[in-house]
Amino acid sequence: MTKPRLLIYAHYYTPDVASTGQLLQELAEGMRDTFDITVICVVPSYSGTVAPAYQTQKYYRETINGIKVLRIRVPAFSKQNKRSRIRNILAYFFGAMAATFKVGHQDYVFSISQPPILGGLLGVWGKWVRRAKFIYNIQDFNPEQTMAVGYSQNRLVLRLMMALDKFSCRQSDLVITVGRDLVETLRGRFKPGKAPKVAMINNWIDEQAIRPLPADEPHVVAFKQQYGLDGKFIIMYSGNIGLYYDLENLIKVIAKFPAGTKAADGREVVFAFIGAGSVLQTLKDYVAAHDMQNVTFIPYQPKEDLIYSLNAADVHWCVNAKGIKGVSCPSKFYGIAAAGKPVLGVLEQGAEVERLIREHNGGYLATPGDYTQVAENITTLLAHPAELAEMGQRSRQMLETGLTKTVSVQGYRDQIVNL
């Protein structure tokens, strides 16, 4: 029997380490028994560079684990240079529009809200060109996210962004978003009864690939030794070091805990940042200027090694800037929970992840901007390190009982086939 055909606009896809790319890879591979799936994405370039092997053709066709992938060549870019990022994104957008004519008949078109606004418009384009049903997966709301962090103050541009994304929502046959607060945001965009059909499905991590490991597991030990973390009490941030997390102010809170600060069990505290992004150099400059010798920066870890880096920490940051509630959901929480680690959360009350942490007592919480409470939470967890393991165990149990990869992927499959 011929399977229905599903086209996914992914922007980034494996081997790129973008969280949405990894999520869409697992979603596509989880649904390949139900759908004949094609992914349109860029050539591997999340770091900003493009390998020579992807610089000679306009399009590249690949098959990865049973998923057909059509890649678009894009120019290299700098995450610190707004103009080069825009040029790169536009190359993907127009390239993906053209690539839509190369994939043949499609029954369904699936697009995420990345790049901002353009991701939704690609879904509309795919619906029109391929005469397919359109599923719009909103991971982040824009222009709300842009407004929350002050990335643009141009009212005309912001109004245009809102009009375009509402248009994409109206054109969709289904909006799937990733938090209860995001559902409220979608409905709040429209007059009562006028919002598009919406479903909420939590993001996930592969709970089999990421799981709790003992502290003496050889790979965990090797990771700690490689980056000078052996024997330390590790407070870790792992993920995109970008605009939406207020890290420029949180590093100032970290400065209140200088080198030599110890947890109650006698271990010296170290703050580890794993990843890259537009704010990374700002953090490095601040750390250097203030001689913060207990702060270390570590490159992105390969996906297969993520289990070891996540397990190396005693506690993980899970943060968002003020104004992000109902706009974005920090998916890194699911990896933290899968590793059975507690959370040092800086999240607005009522945000999806804040609710999950609070409902299951999985960590310490403060609201964005309340830097006094953030500092107090660090002091408290350092004074009571024995309690952290139980917090992490509760989060892992929460994941296993209702937020598994299987449950979420099945939710997507059911919503699509029942359209």
PyMOL commands that set and color helices and strands:
alter all, ss='L'
color gray80, all
select helices_A, chain A and resi 19-31+52-54+82-102+118-130+144-148+155-171+180-188+218-226+243-245+247-254+280-289+303-312+332-338+352-360+371-383+385-402+405-417
alter helices_A, ss='H'
color red, helices_A
select strands_A, chain A and resi 5-11+36-42+59-64+67-72+108-112+133-138+174-177+198-200+233-238+269-274+295-298+315-319+343-346+363-366
alter strands_A, ss='S'
color yellow, strands_A
deselect
rebuild
show_as cartoon
